[in-house]
Amino acid sequence: MAATADNIYDEIEIEDMTYDATLQIYHYPCPCGDRFEISLDDLREGETDIGVCPSCSLQIRVIYEIEDLPRSKEAGPEGQKGAGTVMSEQQIEQLAEEKRRAGGFPFVEAEVLALDAEAERDGARKLKVMDGR
């Protein structure tokens, strides 16, 4: 999907994002409750600087310097690529989805507190916060 000014939610510094070394993706909380994602390879290869949310139409523009990105897991001591696991985009997405389902959706503390206050006013149960470990 091509990025347009209409669906760019924000510009985010890469330092404010969380890096998942296993999946080699950066992610950042989305207001819909899911999270924006962008792969390390896309950033490194200059393919895109747009992080997408798989659950809604919002996108973010990632602000970064290529030299600040982590080295590839496959890079050897001289930066040469060695043997590694090659996965299709579908396999990577499946792993990401499994991890999201296992760990729940990330919420920032302020969102959880606001939702809990609303639940209390409405007589509903508070959110169950899952520890991602």
ABEGO torsion letter per residue (X at the ends): XBBBAAABABBBBAAABBBBAAAGBBBBBBAAGBBBBBBAAAAAAGABABBBBAABABBBBBBBBAAABBBBAABBAAGBBBBBBBBBAAAAAAAAAAAAAAAEBBBBAAAAAAAAAAAAAAGBBBBBBBBAX
